[in-house]
Amino acid sequence: MKNRFLKGGIASVILLTTVAFTDTKKEVNLELSTVTWKGEKVTGSHHGTIGLESGHLMLEDEKIVGGEFVMDMSTLTVTDLTGENKAKLEGHLKSEDFFGIEKNPTAKLVITSAAAKGDGKYGIVGDLTIKNETHPITFDLTMNSDSATAELTIDRSKYNVRYGSGSFFDNLGDKTIYDNFDLEVNLKF
């Protein structure tokens, strides 16, 4: 009799633990989610979009604990130009001078940890890979039941994207392109 109560108690603890600590994979709706970029140079700026190839957040007890997002670099577009100028800049950004998409068709962000800050805001730590270079990155992400937003600033010089960078080349003058570029991420689930 004592043995049955012990087995029943252990089974109850296992069941409650399983129910209490459930993991959920929250898949991103690729058609409704957007990633926009903005790069600046001495004489102005350009902006555009990059499509997601895949993405998900891992939740535990409805709190972010991880995730992975893959960007399809072939979808990189310029939205502030039209015609020949648009095509020329898109081609240059996809070339080896910048993101070299023929050899590096994707970029990836892996969330390694997340700390809840309250009101749906998280401090995110992750590893960002661009052109086969991986470096840690931190940013804030705000999440509600069916969407999440984040703004990231990325130093392209860490990822061997050197074209027009004052960090690598002297005397560029007004042809200097700043190393930092911004991403604004709007995810829908």
Secondary structure as UniProt FT lines:
FT   HELIX           2..20
FT   STRAND          23..27
FT   TURN            30..32
FT   STRAND          34..41
FT   TURN            42..43
FT   STRAND          44..60
FT   TURN            61..62
FT   STRAND          63..78
FT   HELIX           83..94
FT   TURN            96..99
FT   TURN            101..103
FT   STRAND          106..118
FT   TURN            119..120
FT   STRAND          121..130
FT   TURN            131..132
FT   STRAND          133..143
FT   STRAND          147..155
FT   HELIX           156..159
FT   TURN            163..164
FT   TURN            166..168
FT   HELIX           173..175
FT   STRAND          177..188
//
